[in-house]
Amino acid sequence: MSSAVVEAKNLFAKFDDNGDGLISEDEFEEGYRMFFDADEGMIRELKEHLRCRKTGRFDYITWSMTLSPRDLPRITRACREQGPLSMATPTEEELELIENMYNRGYALAEEAAQNGTRLLIDAEQVRFQPAIDNLVLDLQQKYNSTEKSNFPLIYNTYQCYLKDAFDRLTIDVERSERFDFHFGAKLVRGAYMESERYLAKKGGYPSPIHDTIQDTHDCYNQAVDYLLQHASQKNGKNTELMLATHNRESIENAIASMNKHGISRKAATTAFGQLYGMADNLSFNLGKHGYERSTRYFLVHCVRKLALTFNSLFLALPDTEPTSMSLTEKLRWSCLT
Ligand SMILES: Cc1cc2nc3c(=O)[nH]c(=O)nc-3n(C[C@H](O)[C@H](O)[C@H](O)COP(=O)(O)OP(=O)(O)OC[C@H]3O[C@@H](n4cnc5c(N)ncnc54)[C@H](O)[C@@H]3O)c2cc1C
């Protein structure tokens, strides 16, 4: 599903002939005729589907929101030749799996909505993330809508060790503005640095991870300040963030940013999350100083990471060792991340 999402987005760049981030009527028609057997009815239908209702234009934000992997089988039937988009098109069986995944997401979100509880969706490795983002976006549009809720019920997670994290965050915020839903984000640094770098090296593509830890720290702190600044602008929509980190400096920076943007420590805007037993001094201190939304997350997260590490360890065994870490170091690392 991730490749279907990515290829549906790549189609935008192929249509956007002059690379200005917008597709004109001419570019749309030329692009369509270049890659697909022209069918006037289908061109008309697609245009209506993908056009931004507010501006009447074709832009990336609307395109990536409305062109779903579930639309692809019908669209790629008209492909002139087999390319990445037609190859990424889900089969009947995959469509059924996608449908099941969406239904599970809806069931969880519905439960959260009925209980007035926020649902924070974890971020995983980059090869799975487009599919997760696609589902989360769908849930956010429905459950974070200003008509349905007074706060963001569904949060996505942004891994600030990724080079494109900040750009993705700003695009998603802009999308929530345009489609009138509250925005919720959990900010983490990211737990899969070793395996992402290993996979990039093995696959011969540039590593998605920042080159230095300082770049990751800068990205994290910039994302926090950006969201707090956005949250302070009252425009009928609420922005909330959860800082899921054990990094003292980031927490101190966030508190300074909250003061700068006039956000109360009691407001729902900011929450802090640490893993149970990993940084209790930070959690207790935040609670003691009136930061009411400071939470310690129970061991289940740690157990999940252990399982993942075992999985990647054994998957990696027949291959060259992805990391210089010993088994003990890996297990410790998996518990810490
Ligand atoms: C409540 C909670 C929920 C979480 N949910 C998720 C989740 O959904 N998805 C997920 O991936 N992780 C998740 N994590 C784990 C998180 O991503 C971090 O791995 C962990 O919290 C340690 O990061 P820190 O912010 O405490 O940073 P620090 O301990 O200050 O920094 C360590 C992090 O910096 C980054 N880093 C280290 N060295 C380098 C380098 N050389 N170059 C670039 N970057 C580097 C790595 O991301 C590393 O984990 C969660 C953590 C918590 C507390």
The ligand as an SDF file (V2000), in Angstrom:
LIG
                    3D

 53 58  0  0  0  0  0  0  0  0999 V2000
    5.9320    8.1360   24.6900 C   0  0  0  0  0  0  0  0  0  0  0  0
    6.8500    7.7460   23.5880 C   0  0  0  0  0  0  0  0  0  0  0  0
    6.3080    7.3380   22.3500 C   0  0  0  0  0  0  0  0  0  0  0  0
    7.1610    6.9980   21.2890 C   0  0  0  0  0  0  0  0  0  0  0  0
    6.6120    6.6440   20.0670 N   0  0  0  0  0  0  0  0  0  0  0  0
    7.4400    6.3980   19.0250 C   0  0  0  0  0  0  0  0  0  0  0  0
    6.9180    6.1390   17.7170 C   0  0  0  0  0  0  0  0  0  0  0  0
    5.7140    6.1280   17.4980 O   0  0  0  0  0  0  0  0  0  0  0  0
    7.7850    5.9140   16.7070 N   0  0  0  0  0  0  0  0  0  0  0  0
    9.1520    5.9440   16.8840 C   0  0  0  0  0  0  0  0  0  0  0  0
    9.8870    5.7700   15.8990 O   0  0  0  0  0  0  0  0  0  0  0  0
    9.6720    6.1850   18.0990 N   0  0  0  0  0  0  0  0  0  0  0  0
    8.8590    6.4050   19.1590 C   0  0  0  0  0  0  0  0  0  0  0  0
    9.3990    6.6750   20.3950 N   0  0  0  0  0  0  0  0  0  0  0  0
   10.8600    6.5420   20.6010 C   0  0  0  0  0  0  0  0  0  0  0  0
   11.6000    7.8300   20.2230 C   0  0  0  0  0  0  0  0  0  0  0  0
   11.5850    7.9920   18.8200 O   0  0  0  0  0  0  0  0  0  0  0  0
   13.0740    7.8630   20.6290 C   0  0  0  0  0  0  0  0  0  0  0  0
   13.7490    6.7990   20.0830 O   0  0  0  0  0  0  0  0  0  0  0  0
   13.3500    7.8560   22.1080 C   0  0  0  0  0  0  0  0  0  0  0  0
   12.3490    8.5000   22.7960 O   0  0  0  0  0  0  0  0  0  0  0  0
   14.6850    8.5270   22.3860 C   0  0  0  0  0  0  0  0  0  0  0  0
   14.6590    9.8470   21.8910 O   0  0  0  0  0  0  0  0  0  0  0  0
   14.7330   11.1930   22.7650 P   0  0  0  0  0  0  0  0  0  0  0  0
   13.8660   12.2290   22.1660 O   0  0  0  0  0  0  0  0  0  0  0  0
   14.5080   10.8660   24.1730 O   0  0  0  0  0  0  0  0  0  0  0  0
   16.1570   11.6990   22.3470 O   0  0  0  0  0  0  0  0  0  0  0  0
   17.7340   11.5930   22.6920 P   0  0  0  0  0  0  0  0  0  0  0  0
   17.9430   10.4960   23.6770 O   0  0  0  0  0  0  0  0  0  0  0  0
   18.1000   12.9710   23.0510 O   0  0  0  0  0  0  0  0  0  0  0  0
   18.2590   11.2600   21.2910 O   0  0  0  0  0  0  0  0  0  0  0  0
   18.3420    9.9610   20.7810 C   0  0  0  0  0  0  0  0  0  0  0  0
   17.6800    9.9540   19.4210 C   0  0  0  0  0  0  0  0  0  0  0  0
   18.3560   10.8910   18.5300 O   0  0  0  0  0  0  0  0  0  0  0  0
   18.4380   10.3490   17.2150 C   0  0  0  0  0  0  0  0  0  0  0  0
   19.8610   10.1980   16.8590 N   0  0  0  0  0  0  0  0  0  0  0  0
   20.8340    9.6190   17.6240 C   0  0  0  0  0  0  0  0  0  0  0  0
   22.0400    9.6600   16.9900 N   0  0  0  0  0  0  0  0  0  0  0  0
   21.8100   10.2850   15.8080 C   0  0  0  0  0  0  0  0  0  0  0  0
   22.6630   10.6040   14.7120 C   0  0  0  0  0  0  0  0  0  0  0  0
   23.9570   10.3020   14.7080 N   0  0  0  0  0  0  0  0  0  0  0  0
   22.1230   11.2330   13.6500 N   0  0  0  0  0  0  0  0  0  0  0  0
   20.8030   11.5500   13.6240 C   0  0  0  0  0  0  0  0  0  0  0  0
   19.9660   11.2760   14.6440 N   0  0  0  0  0  0  0  0  0  0  0  0
   20.4440   10.6400   15.7100 C   0  0  0  0  0  0  0  0  0  0  0  0
   17.7240    8.9940   17.2570 C   0  0  0  0  0  0  0  0  0  0  0  0
   16.3790    9.2100   16.8740 O   0  0  0  0  0  0  0  0  0  0  0  0
   17.7860    8.5990   18.7280 C   0  0  0  0  0  0  0  0  0  0  0  0
   16.7090    7.7560   19.1110 O   0  0  0  0  0  0  0  0  0  0  0  0
    8.5710    7.0300   21.4580 C   0  0  0  0  0  0  0  0  0  0  0  0
    9.1070    7.4640   22.6920 C   0  0  0  0  0  0  0  0  0  0  0  0
    8.2700    7.8360   23.7370 C   0  0  0  0  0  0  0  0  0  0  0  0
    8.8740    8.3340   24.9850 C   0  0  0  0  0  0  0  0  0  0  0  0
  1  2  1  0
  2  3  1  0
  2 52  2  0
  3  4  2  0
  4  5  1  0
  4 50  1  0
  5  6  2  0
  6  7  1  0
  6 13  1  0
  7  8  2  0
  7  9  1  0
  9 10  1  0
 10 11  2  0
 10 12  1  0
 12 13  2  0
 13 14  1  0
 14 15  1  0
 14 50  1  0
 15 16  1  0
 16 17  1  0
 16 18  1  0
 18 19  1  0
 18 20  1  0
 20 21  1  0
 20 22  1  0
 22 23  1  0
 23 24  1  0
 24 25  2  0
 24 26  1  0
 24 27  1  0
 27 28  1  0
 28 29  2  0
 28 30  1  0
 28 31  1  0
 31 32  1  0
 32 33  1  0
 33 34  1  0
 33 48  1  0
 34 35  1  0
 35 36  1  0
 35 46  1  0
 36 37  1  0
 36 45  1  0
 37 38  2  0
 38 39  1  0
 39 40  1  0
 39 45  2  0
 40 41  1  0
 40 42  2  0
 42 43  1  0
 43 44  2  0
 44 45  1  0
 46 47  1  0
 46 48  1  0
 48 49  1  0
 50 51  2  0
 51 52  1  0
 52 53  1  0
M  END
$$$$
